[in-house]
């Protein structure tokens, strides 16, 4: 019997996923396929990407997808109703794959008492981030490893600290005409575990090569850290998988950028950019009025009268943006903000797509050309009209 190639094993895993689950896109299927395969080579990775399976409502297939992940991943460890101590003690140099269904029990409003588990899931994305515990019996500080890949399924978004380190799959209910095969644990899991064994045999043979691999990534920073193990697996398999991995990372990271509003601080920067449309400076009172008048923004909920000047100042101060006394052209002097003081933060935290960069305050898109980085004074725009 011929031993299947890496590409053939990934194809078989891909077929298993689509047999039992309707995923939101072909790119999502490829990403989950590569994520599951990567769990079998965790000792080779510098980062342990999370898989976030989220849905807007019940009955969107997230638990069924988790069933298939459990049947095909490396050493699955279900954390539902597991104590934090049990989870910590289960992580070793060759860690299990942590699986969490109903993740609101850890991150939701009723998640009191799960601080240790939340800390583990946040810290365990990167190697050498152990938890420290004092052992009274020995009188010593103990270092407990946290590094492990984890899949989390739940309704709604996960915390930014998790999704920023994750391959995010947004499930949805099946449409009329979309059908899948029913998954039966006793009947179907055995064959899937056999596939998991084949994946492990393929990847474990070449752990040293996988660890040494440094693929050219189409994304940067934390996204590159998260997707690198999946890229390495795809390149190791060959065939059509390297190109599919590239397409998947570009599609899913773009989707995350489009749908993710980011932290409140980044949301504030974006809303300030809108408020400054057509203006080079605004009194604090005018900026607050424009922010609080947006019915879909969170600022009206800040206290009885919405966002205040003091709260606005504290939040913008984190980005080194501060109010000053400004003399306005229409007469009078008041505390306010200069648009130029926002430009650096806008470019760093919420840059506009190249096609939307404007050379006027009207926001009218114009063609743009690559710029040459230069040293500039604080508060001076590097690209004309970035706001």
C-alpha positions in Angstrom: 0.0 0.0 0.0 1.4 3.3 -1.1 2.1 5.9 1.7 0.0 9.0 1.0 1.9 12.3 0.4 1.5 15.3 2.5 -0.6 17.0 -0.1 -2.9 13.9 -0.3 -3.3 13.9 3.5 -4.3 17.6 3.5 -6.7 16.8 0.7 -8.3 14.0 2.7 -8.6 16.3 5.8 -10.1 19.0 3.6 -12.7 16.4 2.3 -13.5 15.4 5.8 -14.2 18.9 6.9 -16.5 19.6 3.9 -18.3 16.3 4.4 -19.6 17.2 7.9 -19.6 21.0 8.0 -20.5 24.0 5.8 -17.8 26.6 6.3 -18.3 30.2 5.2 -15.7 30.1 2.4 -13.2 27.9 0.5 -10.5 30.0 2.2 -11.9 29.1 5.6 -11.8 25.4 4.8 -8.2 25.6 3.7 -7.2 27.6 6.8 -8.9 25.1 9.2 -7.3 22.2 7.3 -3.8 23.7 7.8 -4.5 24.6 11.4 -5.5 21.1 12.3 -2.5 19.7 10.5 -0.2 22.1 12.3 -1.4 20.8 15.7 0.5 17.6 15.0 3.9 19.5 14.9 3.5 21.8 17.9 7.1 21.2 19.2 8.4 22.8 16.0 6.5 26.1 16.3 7.5 29.4 17.9 3.9 30.4 18.1 0.7 28.5 18.9 -2.0 30.0 16.7 -5.6 30.0 18.1 -8.5 28.9 16.0 -11.6 31.0 16.8 -14.9 29.5 15.7 -17.5 32.2 16.2 -21.2 32.5 15.2 -23.8 35.2 15.5 -26.5 32.7 16.7 -27.0 29.1 17.7 -27.2 26.3 15.2 -24.5 27.7 12.9 -22.3 24.5 13.0 -19.6 25.7 15.4 -19.9 22.7 17.7 -20.0 20.3 14.8 -16.8 21.9 13.4 -15.2 21.5 16.9 -16.2 17.8 16.8 -14.3 17.3 13.5 -11.3 19.3 14.9 -11.3 17.1 18.0 -11.3 14.0 15.9 -8.4 15.0 13.6 -6.1 17.2 15.8 -3.2 16.2 18.0 -4.1 14.9 21.4 -7.4 16.8 21.9 -8.0 18.2 25.4 -11.5 19.5 26.1 -11.4 22.2 28.7 -15.1 22.5 29.4 -15.6 22.0 33.1 -11.9 21.4 33.6 -10.2 23.1 36.5 -7.4 25.6 35.7 -5.0 23.4 37.6 -5.9 20.4 35.5 -5.4 22.3 32.3 -2.0 23.8 33.4 -0.8 20.3 34.5 -1.7 18.9 31.1 0.6 21.1 29.1 4.1 19.8 28.5 6.9 20.3 25.9 4.7 18.3 23.5 1.4 19.9 24.5 -2.2 18.7 23.8 -4.5 20.7 21.6 -6.9 22.7 23.9 -10.5 22.8 22.7 -13.1 25.0 24.3 -16.8 24.9 23.4 -19.2 27.6 24.7 -16.2 29.9 25.2 -18.4 32.5 27.0 -17.8 30.4 30.1 -14.3 31.7 30.0 -14.5 35.2 28.4 -18.2 36.2 28.8 -19.9 38.4 31.5 -20.5 35.3 33.6 -16.8 34.2 33.5 -15.9 35.0 37.1 -13.3 32.6 38.5 -11.7 31.7 35.2 -8.9 34.3 35.4 -6.2 31.6 35.4 -7.6 29.9 32.3 -7.9 33.3 30.5 -4.3 34.1 31.4 -3.2 30.7 30.0 -5.0 31.2 26.7 -3.5 34.7 26.3 0.0 33.8 27.3 0.2 30.4 25.6 0.4 31.8 22.1 4.1 32.3 22.4 6.9 30.1 23.8 8.7 31.0 27.0 5.7 32.6 28.7 5.3 30.3 31.7 3.0 30.8 34.6 4.7 31.2 38.0 3.2 29.5 41.1 4.5 29.2 44.6 4.5 25.7 45.9 4.1 25.9 49.7 5.0 22.3 50.1 8.5 22.7 48.6 8.9 26.4 49.4 9.8 27.0 45.7 8.5 29.1 42.8 7.3 26.7 40.1 7.4 27.5 36.4 4.4 26.0 34.5 4.4 26.0 30.7 1.5 27.6 28.9 2.4 27.0 25.2 -0.3 25.1 23.4 -2.5 25.5 20.3 -6.2 26.1 21.2 -9.5 26.2 19.4 -12.4 28.1 20.9 -16.0 28.1 19.8 -18.7 30.5 20.9 -21.3 33.0 20.0 -20.1 36.5 19.2 -16.6 37.9 19.1 -13.8 36.7 21.4 -11.6 39.3 23.2 -9.1 41.2 21.0 -6.2 39.5 22.8 -7.5 36.2 21.5 -8.7 37.1 18.0 -5.5 39.1 17.3 -3.6 35.8 17.7 -6.1 33.6 15.9 -7.3 32.2 12.6 -10.9 33.5 12.8 -13.8 31.5 11.2 -17.2 33.2 11.2 -19.8 30.4 11.0 -23.3 30.9 9.7 -26.4 28.8 9.5 -26.9 26.6 6.5 -28.9 28.0 3.7 -31.7 26.0 2.0 -30.1 23.5 -0.2 -26.8 23.3 1.7 -26.4 19.7 3.1 -23.8 17.8 5.0 -23.4 14.3 6.2 -24.5 13.7 9.9 -21.5 13.2 12.2 -21.8 10.2 14.5 -19.0 10.0 17.1 -18.9 6.2 17.4 -19.2 5.6 13.6 -17.1 8.4 12.2 -14.5 9.3 14.7 -12.4 6.1 14.3 -11.6 6.9 10.6 -10.8 10.5 11.4 -8.4 9.4 14.2 -6.7 7.2 11.7 -6.3 10.2 9.5 -4.9 12.1 12.5 -2.3 9.4 13.0 -1.2 9.7 9.4 -0.9 13.4 9.7 1.2 13.0 12.8 3.5 10.3 11.2 4.1 12.6 8.2 4.9 15.8 10.1 6.7 14.3 13.1 9.2 12.7 10.9 10.5 16.2 9.9 10.2 18.3 13.0 13.7 19.6 12.7 13.1 20.8 9.1 9.8 22.3 10.1 11.4 24.2 13.0 14.1 25.6 10.8 11.7 26.7 8.0 11.4 30.5 7.5 8.8 31.0 4.8 8.3 34.4 3.1 5.0 35.6 4.6 2.5 37.9 2.8 1.5 39.5 6.1 3.5 41.0 8.9 3.9 41.3 12.7 1.4 39.2 14.8 -0.5 38.0 11.8 2.8 36.5 10.4 3.5 34.8 13.8 0.0 33.3 13.8 0.0 32.1 10.2 3.6 30.9 9.9 3.0 27.3 11.2 0.2 26.9 8.7 2.4 28.3 5.9 5.2 25.9 6.8 2.8 22.9 6.7 1.5 24.0 3.3 5.0 24.4 1.9 6.0 21.0 3.4 3.1 19.4 1.6 3.7 21.0 -1.7 1.4 20.7 -4.6 -1.4 23.3 -4.7 -1.2 23.9 -0.9 1.4 26.7 -0.8 -0.8 28.8 -3.1 -4.0 28.0 -1.2 -2.3 28.9 2.1 -1.3 32.3 0.6 -4.8 33.0 -0.7 -6.3 31.9 2.7 -4.2 34.2 4.8 -4.8 37.2 2.5 -8.5 36.6 2.4 -9.0 36.0 6.2 -6.7 38.7 7.4 -8.5 41.2 5.1 -11.8 40.0 6.4 -10.7 40.5 9.9 -9.5 44.0 9.2 -12.8 44.9 7.5 -15.0 43.6 10.3 -12.8 44.2 13.4 -13.5 47.6 14.9 -10.4 47.2 17.1 -10.1 48.6 20.6 -12.0 51.6 21.8 -8.9 53.6 21.4 -8.6 52.7 17.7 -12.4 53.3 17.3 -11.9 56.7 18.8 -9.1 57.6 16.3 -11.3 56.5 13.4 -14.3 58.5 14.6 -12.1 61.6 15.2 -10.9 61.3 11.6 -14.5 61.5 10.5 -15.2 64.4 12.8 -12.3 66.4 11.4 -13.6 66.1 7.8 -13.2 69.6 6.3 -11.5 71.1 9.3 -7.9 71.6 10.3 -8.7 72.2 14.0 -11.8 71.8 16.2 -12.8 73.1 19.7 -13.0 70.3 22.2 -16.7 71.0 22.6 -17.3 70.6 18.8 -15.3 67.4 18.6 -17.2 66.0 21.6 -20.5 67.0 20.0 -19.7 65.3 16.8 -18.5 62.1 18.6 -21.5 61.9 20.9 -24.0 62.6 18.1 -23.2 59.3 16.3 -26.0 57.0 17.3 -24.1 53.9 16.3 -20.9 54.8 18.2 -20.3 53.8 21.8 -19.5 57.4 23.1 -23.1 58.3 24.1 -22.9 55.5 26.7 -20.0 57.1 28.5 -21.8 58.5 31.5 -25.1 60.4 31.6 -24.0 62.9 29.0 -21.7 60.8 26.9 -18.0 61.2 26.4 -16.6 64.2 28.4 -13.6 66.4 27.7 -11.7 64.8 30.5 -12.3 61.2 29.3 -11.5 62.3 25.7 -8.3 63.8 26.8 -7.2 60.7 28.7 -8.0 58.4 25.8 -6.2 60.5 23.2 -3.3 61.1 25.6 -2.4 57.4 25.2 -1.6 58.2 21.6 0.3 61.4 22.5 -2.5 63.6 21.2 -3.3 66.5 23.5 -5.5 69.6 23.4 -4.1 73.1 23.4 -5.4 76.7 23.3 -6.2 77.4 19.7 -7.1 80.7 18.0 -9.7 80.0 15.4 -10.0 81.9 12.1 -13.6 82.8 12.8 -12.5 84.6 16.0 -12.1 83.6 19.6 -9.8 81.2 21.4 -10.7 77.9 22.9 -9.3 74.5 24.0 -9.2 72.2 21.1 -7.4 69.8 18.9 -5.3 70.2 15.8 -5.9 67.8 13.0 -2.2 67.6 12.3 -1.6 66.1 15.8 -3.7 63.0 14.8 -1.9 62.2 11.6 0.9 60.1 13.0 -1.6 58.0 15.1 -3.9 57.6 12.2 -1.1 56.3 10.0 0.1 53.9 12.7 -3.1 52.5 14.1 -5.8 52.9 11.4 -4.3 53.7 8.0 -6.6 54.2 5.1 -6.4 51.8 2.1 -4.1 53.2 -0.5 -7.0 53.8 -2.9 -8.7 56.0 -0.3 -5.8 58.3 0.4 -6.9 61.8 -0.4 -5.0 65.1 -1.0 -7.9 67.2 0.3 -10.1 67.5 3.3 -13.1 66.4 1.3 -12.1 62.7 1.4 -12.4 62.4 -2.3 -10.2 59.4 -3.3 -7.4 60.2 -5.7 -4.6 58.0 -7.2 -1.7 57.7 -4.9 2.0 56.8 -5.5 4.5 55.1 -3.2 6.1 57.5 -0.8 9.7 57.6 0.4 9.9 57.5 4.3 11.3 60.7 5.7 12.1 62.0 9.2 9.4 64.4 10.2 8.6 66.5 13.2 5.8 65.3 15.6 2.4 66.4 14.3 3.6 66.8 10.7 1.8 64.7 8.1 4.0 62.3 6.0 1.3 61.7 3.4 -0.8 64.7 2.3 -4.4 64.3 3.3 -4.0 61.0 5.2 -6.8 62.2 7.4 
